């Protein structure tokens, strides 16, 4: 599909998350996903629901201004760049959520039955993946390949609101100055069985995005 040359409302998107699971983490060194649709490796563990505030991506930059003899700015350049991601985990009874907040080695046990040691977190690094459901059946997979805990929000315990683990993760250099990678693509539009059906009807279908090629499927010779 060629790039649009006019304003297009279908390019506008809300920021919803994939139903059923959308925040995952894995130990440092886990193979990173390289597209928006391939299932995550088994090492990725679900972190559970995020609060209604969702995910906040903040950037921190330093700039240098160069001025001439009259005080006029003739150049302004960015000299440093950093990214962070803030979110609040709702499932405080999930062991993986507790590990994200307090450190992997500070939590033992299982969901709803665990022991948590409150202590200064170590410099444990990890991989974070967020599965975002863009408008128009488009997937956005956000990969933070080298994350570390940077800040924590307050944890309030009272009857009026749900408890949360409020965490800010620093997105560190993944290599070549890259702090995170987003893979955006169409979600699978046809199932494998549907693709087979289309093939029997003489149509070639790309199972990754459901696009139908103009060519018809080649006839398979019958076995002798």
RODOVEX-797579 format. One line per 8 residues: number of its first residue (from 1); their letters; for each residue x, y, z of N, C-alpha, C, O. Coordinates in steps of 0.2 Angstrom, whole numbers. Atoms other than C-alpha are relative to their C-alpha. Example, Ala and Ser with C-alpha at 12.3 -4.5 7.8 and 13.67 -1.06 7.14 Angstrom:
RODOVEX-797579
1 = as = 4,-6,0,62,-22,39,4,6,0,9,5,3; -4,-6,-1,68,-5,36,-4,5,3,-1,11,4
***
This chain:
RODOVEX-797579
1 = xxxxxxxx = 4,-6,0,0,0,0,4,6,0,9,7,4; -4,-6,0,7,17,-5,-2,5,5,-7,5,8; 1,-5,-6,9,31,8,-5,5,-3,-6,7,-9; 5,-5,2,-6,42,8,3,7,-1,8,9,2; -2,-6,1,-4,59,1,-5,6,2,-4,11,0; 5,-5,-3,-19,67,9,-2,-1,7,0,-7,9; 2,1,-7,-26,69,26,-4,-6,0,-9,-7,-4; 3,7,0,-33,52,32,-2,-1,7,2,-2,11
9 = xxxxxxxx = 3,1,-7,-44,50,47,2,-7,3,2,-8,9; -2,7,-3,-39,31,48,7,0,3,9,-5,6; -7,0,-3,-21,36,53,-1,3,7,4,2,10; 1,-2,-7,-28,43,69,-2,-6,5,-6,-10,3; 1,6,-4,-28,31,84,-1,1,7,2,6,9; 0,0,-8,-33,29,102,6,-5,2,9,-8,-1; -6,4,-3,-21,21,114,-2,-6,5,0,-6,10; 3,6,-4,-30,5,120,6,-5,0,10,-5,-4
17 = xxxxxxxx = -4,6,0,-21,-11,125,-3,-6,-2,-9,-6,-2; 3,6,2,-23,-28,119,-4,-4,6,-1,-4,11; 4,3,-5,-37,-37,128,3,-7,2,5,-11,-2; -3,7,-2,-31,-52,139,7,0,3,9,-5,6; -7,0,-2,-13,-47,142,4,5,-4,4,5,-10; -3,-5,4,-3,-32,137,7,3,3,10,7,0; -7,-2,-3,12,-29,149,4,-6,2,1,-10,6; -4,6,-1,26,-42,150,7,2,2,9,7,-1
25 = xxxxxxxx = -7,-1,-1,43,-43,156,4,-6,0,1,-12,1; -4,6,0,58,-55,155,7,2,2,9,8,2; -7,-1,-2,76,-57,161,4,3,-5,3,2,-11; -5,-3,5,90,-47,153,3,-6,-4,4,-11,-1; -3,5,4,97,-57,138,-5,-4,-4,-4,-8,-8; 5,4,3,80,-64,133,0,3,-7,0,9,-9; 1,-2,7,78,-64,114,-5,5,-1,-11,4,1; 5,-5,1,69,-48,109,-5,-1,-6,-2,-4,-11
33 = xxxxxxxx = 4,0,6,54,-48,97,2,4,-5,5,10,-4; -2,-4,6,57,-41,80,-6,2,-4,-5,4,-10; 6,-3,4,39,-38,74,-6,1,5,-5,0,11; 6,-2,-4,22,-34,80,-5,-6,2,-9,-6,6; 5,5,-1,14,-51,79,2,-7,2,-2,-11,5; -2,6,-2,25,-66,83,-1,-1,7,1,4,11; 1,1,-8,21,-74,100,6,1,4,12,0,1; -6,-1,-4,32,-69,114,3,-6,2,0,-11,3
41 = xxxxxxxx = -3,6,-2,45,-81,120,-3,-2,7,-6,3,11; 3,2,-7,40,-91,136,3,3,6,0,3,11; -3,-4,-5,52,-81,146,-3,6,2,-3,9,8; 4,-6,-2,40,-66,146,-5,-2,4,-9,-6,3; 5,2,-5,29,-66,161,-5,6,0,-3,12,0; 5,-5,0,13,-56,162,0,4,6,1,1,12; 0,-5,-6,12,-41,174,-7,2,2,-8,5,7; 7,-1,-2,-7,-40,174,-2,7,-2,1,10,-6
49 = xxxxxxxx = 3,-6,1,-18,-25,173,4,6,1,8,6,6; -2,-7,-2,-12,-7,172,-5,4,2,-11,3,1; 5,-5,-3,-21,7,181,-3,4,-6,-1,3,-12; 3,-4,5,-33,18,171,4,5,-3,2,8,-9; -4,-6,3,-19,31,168,4,-3,-6,8,0,-9; -3,3,6,-11,18,156,8,1,1,11,0,6; -7,-1,0,7,21,151,2,7,-2,0,9,-7; -3,-7,1,17,37,151,7,0,-2,11,-3,2
57 = xxxxxxxx = -7,0,3,32,39,140,3,8,1,0,12,-2; -3,-7,-1,43,54,146,7,0,-3,10,-5,-3; -7,-1,3,59,61,138,3,6,4,0,10,6; -4,-5,-3,73,71,146,6,2,-4,10,-3,-6; -5,-2,5,84,81,135,4,6,3,1,10,7; -4,-6,-1,98,93,137,2,3,-6,4,0,-11; -2,-3,6,102,106,124,6,5,1,7,8,7; -5,-5,0,116,118,120,-1,5,-5,-3,4,-11
65 = xxxxxxxx = 1,-6,4,114,135,113,6,3,-2,11,4,2; -6,-4,2,127,144,102,-3,6,-2,-7,7,-7; 2,-6,1,125,162,101,6,4,-4,12,3,-2; -5,-5,3,134,176,90,1,5,5,-1,6,10; -2,-6,-4,142,192,96,-6,4,2,-5,8,7; 6,-4,-1,125,200,96,-5,-3,5,-10,0,7; 5,4,-5,117,187,108,-5,-3,-4,-10,-6,-1; 5,3,3,107,180,94,2,-8,-1,7,-10,-2
73 = xxxxxxxx = -1,7,1,105,161,94,0,-2,-7,-4,-2,-11; -1,2,6,112,154,79,0,-8,-1,-1,-11,-7; 1,8,0,111,135,83,-2,-2,7,0,0,12; 2,3,-6,103,125,96,-1,-8,-1,-5,-10,-5; 0,7,2,106,106,97,-1,-4,7,1,-1,12; 1,4,-6,101,92,109,7,-4,1,10,-7,-4; -7,4,-2,117,85,118,-1,-6,4,4,-10,5; 1,6,-4,109,72,129,-8,-2,-1,-12,2,-2
81 = xxxxxxxx = 7,3,1,93,61,127,-1,-6,5,3,-10,5; 2,6,-4,84,49,139,-7,-1,0,-11,4,0; 8,2,0,67,40,140,-1,-4,6,3,-7,9; 3,4,-6,57,33,154,-7,-1,-1,-11,2,-5; 6,2,1,41,24,155,-3,-1,7,-1,-5,11; 3,0,-6,29,26,170,-7,-4,0,-11,-2,-5; 7,4,0,14,14,174,-1,-2,7,3,-2,11; 2,2,-6,5,8,189,-4,-7,-1,-9,-8,-4
89 = xxxxxxxx = 2,7,1,2,-11,191,-6,-1,5,-5,0,11; 5,1,-4,-15,-15,198,-1,-7,4,-3,-7,9; 0,7,-3,-13,-34,202,5,-1,5,10,-4,4; -6,1,-5,-3,-32,218,0,-7,3,5,-8,7; -1,7,-2,-7,-50,222,3,-5,-5,4,-11,-3; -4,4,5,2,-56,207,7,0,1,10,6,2; -7,0,-3,20,-62,211,4,4,-5,9,7,-3; -4,-4,5,27,-55,194,-1,7,1,4,11,0
97 = xxxxxxxx = 1,-7,-1,20,-38,198,4,2,6,7,8,6; -4,-2,-6,28,-38,215,7,0,-1,11,4,1; -7,0,2,44,-43,208,2,6,-4,8,8,-3; -1,-6,4,43,-29,196,1,6,4,6,10,3; -1,-5,-4,41,-17,210,6,0,5,9,4,6; -4,1,-6,52,-24,224,7,-4,-2,11,-4,2; -6,4,3,65,-34,213,-1,-7,0,-5,-10,5; 2,7,1,65,-52,208,3,-4,6,-1,-9,8
105 = xxxxxxxx = -2,4,-6,76,-58,223,-3,2,6,-1,-1,11; 3,-2,-6,65,-49,235,-7,-3,1,-10,-2,6; 7,3,-1,49,-59,232,1,-8,-1,4,-10,-6; 1,8,0,46,-78,235,-7,-2,0,-11,2,4; 6,3,0,31,-88,233,-4,0,-6,-1,0,-12; 4,0,6,16,-88,221,-5,5,1,-6,9,6; 5,-5,0,1,-77,217,-4,-1,6,-6,-7,8; 4,0,-6,-9,-73,232,3,-3,6,0,-4,12
113 = xxxxxxxx = -3,3,-5,4,-82,243,8,1,-1,11,-3,-3; -7,-2,1,21,-73,244,3,3,6,-1,6,10; -4,-4,-5,34,-65,255,4,5,-4,7,4,-9; -3,-6,3,40,-48,250,5,4,5,3,6,10; -5,-4,-4,56,-40,257,1,7,-3,3,8,-9; 0,-7,2,55,-21,256,8,2,1,10,2,7; -7,-1,0,73,-16,252,2,5,-6,-2,5,-10; -2,-4,5,83,-5,241,1,-4,-6,5,-9,-6
121 = xxxxxxxx = -1,4,6,82,-12,223,7,0,-2,10,5,-2; -6,0,3,97,-18,215,0,3,-7,-6,5,-10; 0,-2,7,102,-13,197,-2,-5,-5,1,-5,-10; 3,5,4,93,-27,190,-3,2,-7,-7,7,-7; 3,-2,7,90,-25,171,-5,-5,-3,-4,-11,-1; 5,5,3,76,-33,161,-3,3,-6,-1,9,-8; 3,-2,7,66,-32,145,-8,1,2,-11,-3,6; 7,-2,-1,48,-24,145,-3,0,-7,0,2,-12
129 = xxxxxxxx = 4,0,6,35,-27,131,-7,2,2,-10,0,6; 7,-2,-1,19,-18,130,-4,-1,-7,-2,1,-12; 4,2,6,5,-24,117,-5,5,0,-10,5,4; 5,-6,1,-5,-9,111,-4,-2,-6,-2,-3,-11; 5,1,5,-21,-11,101,-2,7,-3,-6,10,0; 1,-6,3,-21,4,89,-7,-1,-4,-9,-6,-5; 6,0,3,-37,9,80,1,-4,-7,7,-4,-10; 0,3,7,-41,0,63,3,-7,0,6,-9,-5
137 = xxxxxxxx = -3,6,0,-35,-17,69,8,0,-1,10,-5,-5; -7,0,0,-17,-12,70,3,-1,6,1,2,11; -3,1,-7,-5,-18,83,7,4,0,10,6,-5; -6,-4,-2,9,-8,91,3,-4,6,1,-4,11; -4,3,-6,22,-18,101,6,4,2,10,5,-3; -5,-5,-2,33,-7,111,5,-5,4,3,-8,9; -6,4,-3,50,-16,116,5,5,3,8,9,0; -5,-3,-4,61,-9,130,5,-5,1,4,-9,6
145 = xxxxxxxx = -4,6,0,76,-20,128,5,1,6,8,-4,8; -4,-1,-6,86,-13,143,-2,5,5,-1,10,6; 4,-4,-5,75,-7,157,3,-1,7,6,-6,9; -2,0,-7,80,-3,175,-5,4,4,-8,9,1; 5,-4,-4,69,4,189,3,7,2,9,7,3; -3,-7,-1,71,23,191,-3,3,6,0,7,10; 4,-4,-6,57,29,203,-6,-4,2,-8,-9,-2; 6,3,-3,42,23,213,-4,5,2,-3,10,6
153 = xxxxxxxx = 5,-4,-3,26,31,217,-2,-2,7,0,-8,9; 3,2,-7,17,31,234,-5,-6,-1,-8,-7,-6; 5,6,0,7,15,238,-4,2,6,-3,2,12; 5,-2,-5,-9,20,247,-4,-6,2,-6,-10,-3; 4,6,-3,-18,7,258,-6,3,3,-6,5,9; 6,-2,-3,-36,12,261,-6,-3,-4,-5,-6,-9; 6,3,3,-54,7,257,-3,3,-6,-7,0,-10; 3,-4,5,-57,20,244,2,-2,-7,-1,-1,-12
161 = xxxxxxxx = -3,1,7,-45,15,230,4,-7,0,5,-9,5; -4,6,1,-36,0,223,7,1,2,9,7,0; -8,0,-1,-18,-3,229,3,-1,-7,1,-4,-11; -4,1,6,-5,-1,215,7,0,1,9,2,7; -7,-1,0,13,-3,212,2,5,-6,1,3,-12; -1,-5,4,18,13,204,8,0,-2,12,2,3; -7,1,2,34,11,194,2,4,-6,-2,5,-11; -3,-4,6,45,22,182,6,-4,-2,11,-5,2
169 = xxxxxxxx = -6,4,2,57,12,172,4,4,-5,1,7,-10; -4,-4,5,72,20,163,1,-5,-6,3,-11,-5; -1,4,6,74,14,145,7,2,-2,9,7,-5; -7,-2,1,93,13,144,2,-2,-7,-2,-5,-11; -2,1,7,103,11,128,0,-8,-2,3,-12,2; 1,7,2,99,-5,119,6,-2,-5,7,-7,-8; -5,1,5,114,-2,107,-1,6,-5,-7,7,-8; 0,-6,5,118,13,95,-5,5,2,-7,9,-2
177 = xxxxxxxx = 4,-6,-2,109,25,106,-8,-1,0,-12,3,2; 7,2,0,92,16,104,-3,-1,7,0,-6,10; 3,1,-7,81,17,120,-6,-5,0,-7,-8,5; 6,5,0,65,7,114,-1,0,-8,1,4,-12; 2,1,6,58,0,98,-7,-1,-1,-10,-5,3; 7,2,1,40,0,92,0,-3,-7,2,-1,-12; 2,3,6,34,-12,79,-7,0,-1,-12,-2,3; 7,-1,1,18,-7,71,-2,-4,-6,1,-3,-12
185 = xxxxxxxx = 2,4,6,8,-18,59,-7,-2,1,-10,-2,6; 7,2,0,-9,-25,54,0,-7,4,4,-11,4; 2,6,-3,-16,-38,66,-2,-6,-5,-4,-4,-10; 2,6,4,-19,-56,59,-7,1,-2,-11,1,3; 7,-1,2,-35,-54,49,-3,-6,-2,-9,-6,-2; 4,6,2,-38,-72,43,4,-5,4,10,-5,6; -3,6,-4,-35,-88,53,3,-5,-5,2,-4,-11; -3,5,5,-25,-102,46,-5,-4,-4,-4,-5,-10
193 = xxxxxxxx = 5,4,3,-41,-112,42,-3,4,-6,-5,2,-11; 3,-4,5,-48,-97,33,5,1,-6,3,1,-12; -5,-1,5,-32,-95,23,0,-6,-5,1,-6,-11; 0,6,3,-33,-113,18,-7,0,-5,-6,-2,-11; 6,-1,4,-51,-110,12,1,5,-6,-1,3,-11; -1,-5,5,-46,-95,2,5,-3,-6,3,-2,-11; -5,3,5,-32,-105,-6,-4,-5,-5,-3,-6,-11; 4,5,3,-45,-119,-11,-4,4,-5,-6,1,-11
201 = xxxxxxxx = 4,-4,5,-55,-105,-20,4,4,-5,2,7,-9; -4,-3,5,-40,-100,-30,3,7,2,5,10,-3; -3,-6,-2,-34,-85,-20,6,-1,4,6,-5,8; -6,0,-4,-17,-82,-13,-1,5,6,-1,11,4; 1,-5,-6,-18,-74,5,6,0,4,9,-5,6; -6,-1,-4,-4,-67,15,-3,-1,7,-7,3,10; 2,1,-7,-8,-75,33,2,6,5,-1,6,10; -2,-5,-5,1,-61,41,-4,6,1,-5,9,6
209 = xxxxxxxx = 4,-6,0,-10,-47,36,-7,0,-4,-11,4,-4; 6,1,3,-24,-54,26,-1,3,-7,-6,2,-10; 0,-3,6,-19,-46,10,-1,-5,-6,3,-10,-5; 1,5,6,-25,-55,-6,4,3,-6,3,8,-8; -4,-2,6,-13,-55,-20,-4,-1,-7,-9,-4,-6; 4,0,6,-19,-53,-38,1,-7,-3,-4,-9,-7; -1,7,3,-12,-70,-43,-4,-5,3,-6,-4,9; 4,6,-2,-22,-86,-41,5,-5,2,11,-5,0
217 = xxxxxxxx = -4,6,-2,-15,-101,-32,2,-5,-5,-3,-6,-9; -2,5,5,-5,-113,-42,-4,-7,1,-4,-9,7; 3,7,-1,-14,-130,-45,5,-5,2,11,-5,-1; -5,5,-2,-5,-144,-36,-2,-6,-4,-7,-9,-4; 2,6,4,-3,-159,-47,-2,-6,4,0,-6,10; 3,5,-4,-12,-174,-41,6,-6,0,10,-6,-5; -5,6,-1,-1,-189,-35,-2,-5,-5,-8,-7,-6; 1,5,5,2,-202,-48,-2,-7,4,-3,-12,1
***
